[in-house]
Amino acid sequence: MDEINLLKYMENAMNNSYDLLTNNKSIEELIIENGISELVFAHNVETEPTKMDIENMLLYFQESEDFEKCIELSKMI
């Protein structure tokens, strides 16, 4: 996987996890949007996210300067 595809994959995983954790979208909605084969997450969806999962997402969105998402994630820690 080249670097551009890896970055897109990571962005997709972070956004999917964020949408799921903030109840913006359900897994079913994400499957419809992405297709099952393209559905990736930044955390294990079969368990509750760990503090480290949320902290990693927070760092990612800080670097992306998506501060609205940072605020919501900070509330979860």
Contacts in CASP RR format, 6 or more apart in sequence:
PFRMAT RR
TARGET T0000
AUTHOR 0000-0000-0000
METHOD contacts of the structure
MODEL  1
MDEINLLKYMENAMNNSYDLLTNNKSIEELIIENGISELVFAHNVETEPT
KMDIENMLLYFQESEDFEKCIELSKMI
1 9 0 8 1.000
9 40 0 8 1.000
10 42 0 8 1.000
10 60 0 8 1.000
12 34 0 8 1.000
12 38 0 8 1.000
12 40 0 8 1.000
13 40 0 8 1.000
13 41 0 8 1.000
13 42 0 8 1.000
14 42 0 8 1.000
14 57 0 8 1.000
14 60 0 8 1.000
14 61 0 8 1.000
16 30 0 8 1.000
16 34 0 8 1.000
16 39 0 8 1.000
16 40 0 8 1.000
16 41 0 8 1.000
16 42 0 8 1.000
17 41 0 8 1.000
17 42 0 8 1.000
17 43 0 8 1.000
17 49 0 8 1.000
17 53 0 8 1.000
17 57 0 8 1.000
18 24 0 8 1.000
18 57 0 8 1.000
18 61 0 8 1.000
18 69 0 8 1.000
18 72 0 8 1.000
18 73 0 8 1.000
19 25 0 8 1.000
19 30 0 8 1.000
20 26 0 8 1.000
20 27 0 8 1.000
20 30 0 8 1.000
20 41 0 8 1.000
20 45 0 8 1.000
21 43 0 8 1.000
21 49 0 8 1.000
21 54 0 8 1.000
21 73 0 8 1.000
21 76 0 8 1.000
22 72 0 8 1.000
25 33 0 8 1.000
27 39 0 8 1.000
27 45 0 8 1.000
30 39 0 8 1.000
31 39 0 8 1.000
42 53 0 8 1.000
42 56 0 8 1.000
42 57 0 8 1.000
42 60 0 8 1.000
43 49 0 8 1.000
43 50 0 8 1.000
43 53 0 8 1.000
43 54 0 8 1.000
43 57 0 8 1.000
44 53 0 8 1.000
49 76 0 8 1.000
51 77 0 8 1.000
54 73 0 8 1.000
54 76 0 8 1.000
54 77 0 8 1.000
55 77 0 8 1.000
57 69 0 8 1.000
57 73 0 8 1.000
58 70 0 8 1.000
58 73 0 8 1.000
58 74 0 8 1.000
58 77 0 8 1.000
61 67 0 8 1.000
61 69 0 8 1.000
61 70 0 8 1.000
61 73 0 8 1.000
62 70 0 8 1.000
END
